Amino acid sequence: MTQKVRDLLNSFDSLPDADKHEMAVEVLRRVRKSAHGDVSDESLTALADELFCAMDAQEAKHGEP
C-alpha cells in the first residue's frame, strides 16, 4: 500500500459517519466505471455488502438511526 493510499484511508477514518458513507458509495461507483475492469460485479457487490453491514453496525453501536 502506498503512502498516498494510507493518507487517504487515515483521512477517511477521521470523517463523520455520514461523510464516510457518501465517500464509500462514490469510490465504489468510480471503481465500477473504471476502465481497468479488474473488479468483477460479484466482488464489487460483496464489498458493498460488507461495507454497508459494517456501517450499520457502527451506527447501531453509536445509537444512530
C-alpha positions as CSV (number, residue, x, y, z in Angstrom):
1,M,0.0,0.0,0.0
2,T,1.4,3.4,-1.0
3,Q,1.7,6.3,1.4
4,K,-0.9,8.2,-0.6
5,V,-3.4,5.4,0.0
6,R,-2.6,5.3,3.7
7,D,-3.1,9.0,3.9
8,L,-6.4,8.8,2.1
9,L,-7.6,6.0,4.5
10,N,-6.5,8.0,7.5
11,S,-8.4,11.0,6.2
12,F,-11.4,8.7,5.6
13,D,-11.2,7.3,9.2
14,S,-11.5,10.9,10.5
15,L,-14.7,11.7,8.7
16,P,-18.1,11.7,10.3
17,D,-20.1,8.5,9.5
18,A,-22.4,10.3,7.0
19,D,-19.4,11.5,5.0
20,K,-17.8,8.1,5.2
21,H,-20.9,6.6,3.7
22,E,-21.0,9.2,0.9
23,M,-17.4,8.7,0.1
24,A,-17.6,4.9,0.1
25,V,-20.5,5.0,-2.3
26,E,-18.7,7.4,-4.6
27,V,-15.5,5.2,-4.6
28,L,-17.5,2.1,-5.4
29,R,-19.3,3.9,-8.2
30,R,-16.0,5.1,-9.6
31,V,-14.4,1.6,-9.4
32,R,-17.5,0.2,-11.2
33,K,-16.9,2.7,-14.0
34,S,-13.2,2.2,-14.2
35,A,-11.7,1.1,-17.5
36,H,-9.5,-1.4,-15.7
37,G,-12.3,-3.9,-15.3
38,D,-10.3,-5.9,-12.7
39,V,-13.2,-5.9,-10.2
40,S,-16.0,-8.3,-11.0
41,D,-19.6,-7.4,-10.4
42,E,-19.8,-10.2,-7.8
43,S,-16.7,-8.9,-5.9
44,L,-18.0,-5.3,-6.0
45,T,-21.4,-6.4,-4.7
46,A,-19.7,-8.4,-1.9
47,L,-17.5,-5.4,-1.0
48,A,-20.5,-3.1,-0.9
49,D,-22.5,-5.5,1.3
50,E,-19.6,-5.8,3.7
51,L,-19.2,-2.0,3.8
52,F,-22.8,-1.3,4.5
53,C,-23.1,-4.1,7.1
54,A,-20.0,-2.6,8.9
55,M,-21.5,0.9,8.7
56,D,-24.9,-0.3,10.0
57,A,-23.1,-2.0,12.9
58,Q,-21.2,1.2,13.7
59,E,-24.3,3.3,13.6
60,A,-26.1,0.8,15.9
61,K,-23.1,0.9,18.3
62,H,-23.3,4.7,18.5
63,G,-27.1,4.8,18.7
64,E,-27.6,6.5,15.4
65,P,-30.8,5.8,13.3
